[in-house]
Amino acid sequence: MKDIFNMNISLLCKCWRRLENEDGLWQDIIKAKYLKGRLISSVKRIRDDSPTWTDLLKIRMVYLRGRRIHTRNGKKTLFWEDSWIMGKSICNEHPVLYDLCKNKQVTVQEMWTRNGRLNFSRWLPPFLFEDWMRIVEMTFSFNFEARDDFVSCSWSRKKIFTTKCVYNHLSSAGENNNFNHIWKSKLSYKIKIFTWLLEKGDILTKDNMIRRKWIGDPSCKFCDQLESIDHLFFQCPVAKCV
């Protein structure tokens, strides 16, 4: 019997794949209303988003985990956050530089056209400046091509995204309502409970508190984005440096 929860996530991931890789009327409407020229991995949730778009954003991280970007001209590749150099993201390898940079959503192509001139919140000390120069050197030595970047699926042997491959991955990874990967782990009981609540989406972040009639500022304490579980634990620049 199919797991309805995982099947729904798989179908929603298909929407993200079609939005990123196909052209059509509904894609044009979504891009004009919500993306506004940004990449799907960089768009942020705002207070006035529709319920449908909000639900799509909740499972975006599932799609991005299985998404592999192949950089050609760098137009669709985020310089800091996508894994385009040696299979690793620069923001994870150099979190301090990422935190100091004011151009966090810059693409690889924009980095190239700027000749590596990004803005930082303060002067870089010598050891950070040397790291930055090495990153710039790797960027300019990358073998770019005169064709668009393309996306493949890391969960499929044929590297082609299908609803089936996402469903199989979610089912085999134990990402379902049983949460066996949490209960069988060698963690303290308190951490297990917290992780369980985190995966269920029941942590009292500000967006969840607002749904419970809380009146207050919904913004993240560390930045100006709307505080949600996805933002606080994964998207916030401070969280990425912890």
C-alpha positions as CSV (number, residue, x, y, z in Angstrom):
1,M,0.0,0.0,0.0
2,K,1.3,3.4,-0.9
3,D,2.2,5.9,1.8
4,I,-0.1,8.9,1.0
5,F,2.1,11.3,3.0
6,N,5.2,10.5,0.9
7,M,3.2,10.4,-2.3
8,N,1.9,13.9,-1.7
9,I,5.4,15.2,-1.1
10,S,6.6,13.4,-4.3
11,L,3.8,15.1,-6.4
12,L,4.6,18.5,-4.9
13,C,8.3,18.0,-5.8
14,K,7.2,17.4,-9.3
15,C,5.7,20.9,-9.3
16,W,9.0,22.3,-8.3
17,R,10.8,20.4,-11.1
18,R,8.4,21.6,-13.7
19,L,8.5,25.2,-12.4
20,E,12.3,25.2,-12.6
21,N,12.8,23.4,-15.9
22,E,9.7,23.9,-18.1
23,D,7.8,26.8,-19.6
24,G,4.1,27.3,-19.6
25,L,1.3,29.6,-18.6
26,W,1.1,28.6,-14.9
27,Q,4.9,28.7,-14.6
28,D,4.9,32.3,-16.0
29,I,2.2,33.3,-13.5
30,I,4.2,31.8,-10.5
31,K,7.5,33.3,-11.7
32,A,5.9,36.7,-12.1
33,K,4.0,36.7,-8.8
34,Y,6.5,34.9,-6.4
35,L,9.9,34.4,-8.0
36,K,10.3,37.8,-9.6
37,G,13.5,37.0,-11.4
38,R,15.0,34.9,-8.5
39,L,15.9,31.3,-8.5
40,I,13.7,28.7,-6.7
41,S,16.4,28.0,-4.1
42,S,16.7,31.7,-3.1
43,V,13.0,32.8,-3.0
44,K,11.9,33.6,0.6
45,R,8.5,33.2,2.2
46,I,6.6,36.4,3.0
47,R,3.6,37.2,5.1
48,D,1.2,37.7,2.1
49,D,1.9,34.4,0.4
50,S,-1.1,32.2,-0.6
51,P,-1.7,28.9,1.3
52,T,-0.9,26.9,-1.8
53,W,2.5,28.6,-2.3
54,T,3.2,28.3,1.4
55,D,2.6,24.6,1.2
56,L,5.0,24.3,-1.8
57,L,7.7,26.2,0.1
58,K,7.4,23.7,3.0
59,I,8.6,20.8,0.9
60,R,11.1,22.7,-1.2
61,M,14.0,21.4,0.8
62,V,13.0,17.9,-0.1
63,Y,13.3,18.7,-3.8
64,L,16.5,20.6,-3.3
65,R,18.1,17.7,-1.5
66,G,17.6,15.5,-4.5
67,R,18.4,18.2,-7.1
68,R,21.8,18.4,-8.6
69,I,22.8,21.4,-10.5
70,H,25.2,21.0,-13.5
71,T,26.9,24.4,-14.0
72,R,27.6,25.4,-17.6
73,N,27.2,29.2,-17.9
74,G,26.4,29.7,-14.2
75,K,23.1,31.6,-14.9
76,K,21.0,29.3,-12.8
77,T,23.6,28.4,-10.2
78,L,23.8,30.2,-6.8
79,F,27.5,31.0,-6.2
80,W,27.4,30.5,-2.4
81,E,24.6,27.9,-1.8
82,D,24.7,25.5,-4.7
83,S,27.2,22.6,-4.8
84,W,29.0,23.5,-8.1
85,I,32.7,23.4,-7.2
86,M,34.0,19.9,-6.3
87,G,30.5,18.8,-5.3
88,K,30.4,21.1,-2.3
89,S,28.7,24.4,-1.5
90,I,31.0,27.4,-0.7
91,C,28.7,28.6,2.1
92,N,29.2,25.3,4.0
93,E,33.0,25.2,3.3
94,H,33.5,28.9,4.2
95,P,30.6,29.9,6.6
96,V,32.3,33.0,7.9
97,L,32.9,34.5,4.5
98,Y,29.3,33.6,3.6
99,D,28.0,35.3,6.7
100,L,30.0,38.5,6.0
101,C,29.0,38.7,2.3
102,K,26.2,41.1,1.4
103,N,25.5,39.3,-1.9
104,K,24.4,36.0,-0.6
105,Q,22.0,35.3,-3.5
106,V,24.4,36.1,-6.3
107,T,24.6,33.6,-9.2
108,V,27.9,32.2,-10.6
109,Q,27.3,34.2,-13.8
110,E,26.8,37.4,-11.8
111,M,30.0,36.7,-9.9
112,W,31.8,36.3,-13.2
113,T,30.5,39.5,-14.7
114,R,31.4,41.4,-11.5
115,N,35.0,40.2,-11.8
116,G,34.7,38.6,-8.4
117,R,33.9,41.9,-6.7
118,L,31.4,41.1,-4.0
119,N,30.5,43.3,-1.0
120,F,31.3,42.3,2.5
121,S,30.1,43.9,5.7
122,R,33.6,44.6,6.9
123,W,37.2,44.4,5.8
124,L,38.5,40.9,5.6
125,P,41.4,39.9,7.9
126,P,44.4,38.4,6.1
127,F,43.5,34.7,6.6
128,L,39.9,35.3,5.3
129,F,41.2,37.4,2.4
130,E,43.5,34.6,1.4
131,D,40.5,32.2,1.5
132,W,38.5,34.5,-0.6
133,M,41.3,34.9,-3.2
134,R,41.4,31.1,-3.5
135,I,37.7,31.0,-4.1
136,V,37.9,33.7,-6.8
137,E,40.8,31.8,-8.4
138,M,38.8,28.6,-8.5
139,T,35.8,30.5,-10.0
140,F,37.8,32.0,-12.8
141,S,39.5,28.7,-13.6
142,F,36.2,26.8,-13.8
143,N,35.5,25.4,-17.3
144,F,32.4,27.4,-18.3
145,E,30.4,26.6,-21.4
146,A,28.2,28.7,-23.7
147,R,25.0,26.8,-22.8
148,D,22.5,26.9,-19.9
149,D,22.9,25.1,-16.6
150,F,20.7,22.0,-16.2
151,V,19.3,20.0,-13.3
152,S,19.4,16.3,-12.7
153,C,18.1,14.0,-9.9
154,S,20.6,12.4,-7.6
155,W,18.1,9.9,-6.4
156,S,17.6,8.3,-9.9
157,R,20.1,6.0,-11.6
158,K,19.2,7.6,-14.9
159,K,19.5,11.1,-13.3
160,I,16.0,11.9,-14.5
161,F,13.5,13.3,-12.0
162,T,10.3,11.2,-11.6
163,T,7.7,11.1,-8.9
164,K,8.5,7.4,-8.4
165,C,12.2,8.1,-7.6
166,V,11.3,10.7,-5.0
167,Y,8.7,8.4,-3.4
168,N,11.2,5.5,-3.4
169,H,13.8,7.7,-1.7
170,L,11.5,9.0,0.9
171,S,10.2,5.5,1.7
172,S,13.6,3.9,1.8
173,A,15.1,6.7,3.9
174,G,12.4,6.2,6.5
175,E,11.0,9.8,6.0
176,N,7.5,8.8,7.0
177,N,5.1,9.1,9.9
178,N,6.9,6.2,11.8
179,F,10.0,8.4,12.5
180,N,12.0,5.2,13.1
181,H,15.2,7.0,12.1
182,I,14.7,9.2,15.1
183,W,13.6,6.7,17.7
184,K,16.3,4.1,16.8
185,S,19.1,6.7,16.9
186,K,21.7,6.9,19.7
187,L,20.6,10.2,21.0
188,S,19.3,11.4,24.3
189,Y,15.6,11.2,24.8
190,K,15.2,15.0,25.0
191,I,16.9,15.5,21.6
192,K,14.7,12.7,20.1
193,I,11.6,14.5,21.2
194,F,12.8,17.8,19.9
195,T,13.8,16.3,16.5
196,W,10.4,14.5,16.3
197,L,8.6,17.8,16.9
198,L,10.9,19.5,14.4
199,E,10.1,17.0,11.6
200,K,6.4,17.1,12.4
201,G,6.5,20.9,12.0
202,D,5.2,21.5,15.6
203,I,8.1,23.6,16.9
204,L,6.7,26.9,18.2
205,T,8.3,29.2,15.7
206,K,6.6,32.5,15.1
207,D,4.7,31.4,12.1
208,N,3.2,28.5,14.1
209,M,2.4,30.9,17.0
210,I,0.6,33.3,14.7
211,R,-1.7,30.4,13.6
212,R,-2.5,30.0,17.3
213,K,-3.7,33.6,17.5
214,W,-0.4,35.0,18.9
215,I,0.1,38.7,18.3
216,G,3.7,39.8,17.7
217,D,6.5,40.5,15.3
218,P,6.8,37.4,13.0
219,S,10.3,38.4,11.8
220,C,13.4,36.3,12.6
221,K,15.5,37.6,15.5
222,F,18.7,37.2,13.4
223,C,17.5,38.7,10.1
224,D,14.4,40.4,8.5
225,Q,12.8,37.3,7.1
226,L,9.6,35.6,8.3
227,E,10.5,33.1,11.0
228,S,9.5,29.5,10.2
229,I,11.0,26.1,10.9
230,D,12.5,25.9,7.5
231,H,14.0,29.4,7.8
232,L,15.2,29.2,11.5
233,F,17.0,25.8,11.1
234,F,18.1,25.8,7.5
235,Q,17.8,29.0,5.6
236,C,18.8,31.7,8.1
237,P,22.4,32.9,7.5
238,V,23.1,32.5,11.2
239,A,21.8,28.9,11.3
240,K,24.1,28.0,8.3
241,C,27.1,29.2,10.3
242,V,26.3,27.2,13.5
